[in-house]
Amino acid sequence: MNRVDTSVNLCGISFKNPVISASGTFGFGQEYSKLYDVSRLGAMCTKGLTLNKKEGNDGIRVYETRAGMINSVGLQNPGVDSFIEKELPNMKKFNTNIIANLGGNNLEDYLKGIEKLNHVDVDMIELNISCPNVKQGGMAFGIKANVAYEVVSEVRKICTKPLIVKLSPNAENIVDMAVKCEEAGADAISLVNTFKAMAIDINKRKPVFKNVFAGLSGPAIKPIALRMVYEVCKNVNVPVIGMGGIEKWEDAVEFLMAGASVIQVGTANFVNPYACIDIIEGIEKFMEQNGIKKLSELNINSTL
């Protein structure tokens, strides 16, 4: 039996520890389950889902950088119905929480996706508002706070699950965005998603990605993500899920100290498929060595 308590109550849901596999980096858990018992995770976040099946972007999708990666996958996924029919039953075999990540290109898609997920056995829904709003010229829902407020408000009216809103670091004002999402009814805030970035192939003399811009993740973004999480935690009253460049247990502890209730591990899973387990064990050992009995004791945001 552990001598420390790493459990967390997040929006009424019990987590055995604060480590969640981030959306888009863990599939639906099947591949990683061949390496270790994924039931050890606090939760698994599904691959980003959309109402209908998406094939994703053409061309190069992943490009390695010196301290991370840039991706232009384009939310390739089987669609909500296929997820419910084929992927969810397998995920339910694992003894851990399931967070369904949902995106959409218009409000109607979000609402229809929510209606379907309301009736299945997922523990929470994470709303990805970094998706392009096709009715507003392609600008992401998560750029302007007033637009995000409208989307979250409408989703909140019909969502029967605890609702997490995932924020883009490309928002005009990340703190204002978080506050507006809380006001609109978000039960929790998760941040940050990837940063807008690009790469150029100097031999071909053109951008690496067909869409020119793509999303930067990995260790390079951690200091900025940490700052954003710290600022948001000081300005909202709902739980915050921290992510962005978390590679080792020390990174996770920093986010927890900055005020995050739980954390998500993303790009690190590609470099070290055991990253989540290493981080869980590292947090436990750190707490034991420092006489910290409960995870909540790590939060020092209010004293900073």
TAVENJO-V677772 format. One record per helix or strand of 2 or more residues. SS is the DSSP state (H for helix, E for strand). FROM is the first residue (numbers start at 0). TO is the last residue. If there is no record, write none. Layout:
SS	FROM	TO
SS	FROM	TO
This chain:
E	7	9
E	12	14
E	18	20
H	29	32
H	37	39
E	42	44
E	61	64
E	67	70
H	79	90
E	96	101
H	106	116
E	123	127
H	133	135
H	144	157
E	161	165
H	173	183
E	187	190
E	194	197
E	199	200
E	205	206
E	212	216
H	218	232
E	238	241
H	248	256
E	261	264
H	267	270
H	274	288
H	294	297
H	300	302
